Each structure stands twice: as structure tokens, then as C-alpha cells.
């Protein structure tokens, strides 16, 4: 772990790119948050954290809930963290459900369309084969898997867990917040069981005990609070059964926490510290 640092100025700088998504033929905003003195330290390389739902990552005024992940305060005021690069990849708005689910929905009683989901595999391929190479080519990154983090919440947690298994040699640290794998539980657990993560991959799993809401109930009947808890537990147990070392996993079930950026922000720092711990 690098020696603690203290900042004496603002966190610099935010770069914006628009990268073409091949399966939509539309540009997508990808923003890059750089460490202090990045331009001056011309030989230094940095770990990278890739994050889904980029609109919710940096500024609260852009966030769906009005509350962001607070990444700038985390990186400014946490001296225990090494300097790093954040890559915030915007979601596709009303098509977010399709893009963050790896498999099509076979049947949804309460949804008019029967053709939802299934773009997650194409999205993951785009991130790995186009976004990451672009970032590595234009910024001074550490490219080893243990220096390449991936994080997301809800359906963003689902696509994070999927991509960690699909690309075990690319992402070495996964942040799976409020995992919504219940939307495709059988297919998800079957995939995680048969497409094993790298044994060295670290996985941080966070879920609250009051995650369910009315939107969730439009998809599925039953106790939605429990479904979120079960999804995280089953993911954790499946990772253990397929050979992941217990010390590489951290499951946090947190009393009274809800499905809300505030709680993901509250635990973002400890996810990073866990990822960088030896």
C-alpha cells in the first residue's frame, strides 16, 4: 500500500469522450477523472476503476436519484487510497435494462414487451474491446488485472458480476453493489457456476436489508427486500463453491440500507481499500 497522501488542491481533471457503440450505432459519453498532478507526473501510471451508470458517478446534479457516488470527495479526502483513474461510462437511458442484462427475458407478466434484455454480452464486449483499449491508449494506465477495477449497482451490479466472469483476466477487482440478479437468477447462477472467475479476483458485495421498491414489484411478486439479499448470498456462495478463496470475497449485508446512491457512495471507499489491500 502506498504511503498516505494529503491533498492541497482540487481533484483534477475531468475529460469527456464520445465513443461509438457498434450495436446501437450511437455515440456514448465516457468520462475520465484524473488524479491531481496527472499532467505533471508524466511517467507515472495509475490503476483504473471502470464504473457503469456514469451519469450517477460524479455529479449529484446529473444523478437519477439526485445523489452521486461522491467519487471526488472519496479520492480527495481518503489518504489511504493510491492515486487512480475513474472511468464513468454512461448508461443508455431507457435502454439500460436491455444493456445491463446478459440474457433476454423469456417472459415478464407485467411488462408489455416480451423482447427485453440480452444486450449485456455485447455491452461487455464493447467495454473490453473498445473502451478499455481506448483508455489504455490515451491515458497512463496500469493494465494488469489486479489494477483494473469494475463496479456497478443494481443491474449495474449484475453486469459487473457477469463481466468479471466473462473476462476473468481483464478485471481483477469487482464491486457488486445491490445486486439485481434476481431478474435473471437461474441464468446468472448457471453462468457464474460454469464460467469461473479468476481465483485471484477480489469481489466486494454490498446489499441492504430494505432494497425492494415499487419498480421491482412490477417485475416480480414476493418479498423484494429478501430477493436482493438472496441474490447477493447466492452469488457469494456460488463463488465459494467454484473455488474462489474466502479471503478474496467480502459480503456486506447492511441493516436498513435501501436501494440508493447514498449507500453505494457510503461504501465506495471501503470497496477501493479492499481492492488495493494485500
C-alpha positions, 0 to 999 in steps of 0.5 A: 500500500502506498504511503498516505497522501494529503491533498492541497488542491482540487481533484483534477481533471475531468475529460469527456469522450464520445465513443461509438457503440457498434450495436446501437450505432450511437455515440456514448459519453465516457468520462475520465477523472484524473488524479491531481498532478496527472499532467505533471507526473508524466511517467507515472501510471495509475490503476483504473476503476471502470464504473457503469451508470456514469451519469450517477458517478460524479455529479449529484446534479446529473444523478437519477436519484439526485445523489452521486457516488461522491467519487471526488470527495472519496479520492480527495479526502481518503489518504489511504487510497493510491492515486487512480483513474475513474472511468464513468461510462454512461448508461443508455437511458431507457435502454439500460435494462436491455444493456445491463442484462446478459440474457433476454427475458423469456417472459415478464407478466407485467411488462408489455414487451416480451423482447427485453434484455440480452444486450449485456454480452455485447455491452461487455464486449464493447467495454473490453474491446473498445473502451478499455483499449481506448483508455489504455491508449490515451491515458497512463494506465496500469493494465494488469488485472489486479489494477483494473477495477469494475463496479456497478449497482443494481443491474449495474451490479449484475453486469459487473458480476457477469463481466468479471466472469466473462473476462476473468483476466481483464478485471481483477477487482469487482464491486457488486453493489445491490445486486439485481440478479434476481431478474435473471437468477437461474441464468446468472447462477448457471453462468457464474457456476460454469464460467469461473472467475479468476481465483485471484479476483477480489469481489466486494458485495454490498446489499441492504436489508430494505432494497425492494421498491415499487419498480421491482414489484412490477417485475416480480411478486414476493418479498423484494427486500429478501430477493436482493439479499438472496441474490447477493448470498447466492452469488457469494456462495456460488463463488465459494463453491467454484473455488474462489478463496474466502479471503478474496470475497467480502459480503456486506449485508447492511441493516436498513440500507435501501436501494440508493446512491447514498449507500453505494457512495457510503461504501465506495471507499471501503470497496477501493481499500479492499481492492488495493489491500494485500 
